[in-house]
Amino acid sequence: MWIRTQDKKTLVNVRKIYINKVFKIVSIIGEIASSDSLPITLEEYESINSATVELDSIQNFISEHPTKVYEMK
């Protein structure tokens, strides 16, 4: 799935998307498809709840538009 990062500067093809929390920073992370490179931060949030809402939006988008690019909000 193609996702454009929050800063709109990077377009990545991800194979896995997950929420990660380090100290007070909550992020949605994407593992790049067909690559052994390091995961990329797609967006940062103030809370786990906010990140979960965005992850739900990504899931719904995949269901409805499997061939389109999702833009992080």
N, C-alpha and C positions, 0 to 999 in steps of 0.2 A: 504494500500500500504506500502510495506517495503522500507525504505530509510536508507542508511548508512550516518552518519554524515560526515562533512567536515574533521574532524580529524581522520576519519576511525576507531574510537574506539567504536562507538555505532551503533547498528542496531535497528531501531524502526519501529513498525507498526503504521502508522499515519492514522487518520480519516479526518484530516483537515490540510491544509498547507496555511500559509499566511505571508505577509510581514509586519514587524513591525519596526517602527523607534522611537528610544528614543535618544534625543539629536542628536548627529552625527552618532550614531551607527544604521545601517540598517541591519536587520536580516530576514532570513526566519525561521519561527517558525512552529513546528509540534505539533498538539495535538495528544496524544497517544490514539489509538483505545482501546475500552473496558477498559477504565481507567478514574478515576477522578483525576489523578495526574496532576501536573503542566506541562504546555507545555515545549517542549525542543527546544533549538536553534539548528537548523540544519546547519546553516552557517551564517557568517557575511560578509557584503559587504561595499564598499565605497560609493555607491549611490543607490538610489531607482531604477534607470535605470538598473544597474547591477543585482540587485535582481529580477527585472521583467524579464530580459532575462533568468535567471536561472529558475524562476517559469514557464515561457513559455516552457523551456526544459523539466521540470517535466511533464507538461501537455501533451506534445507531446509523451514523453516516456510512460505515462499511456495509451495513445491511441494505441500505437504500441506494447507494451509489458505489458499487464495488470497483468501478474503473475510473473514478474521478479523484482529484487531489483534495485532501482535507487541509484547511488552513487553521492553524492554532489561533485561538482568540486572544 
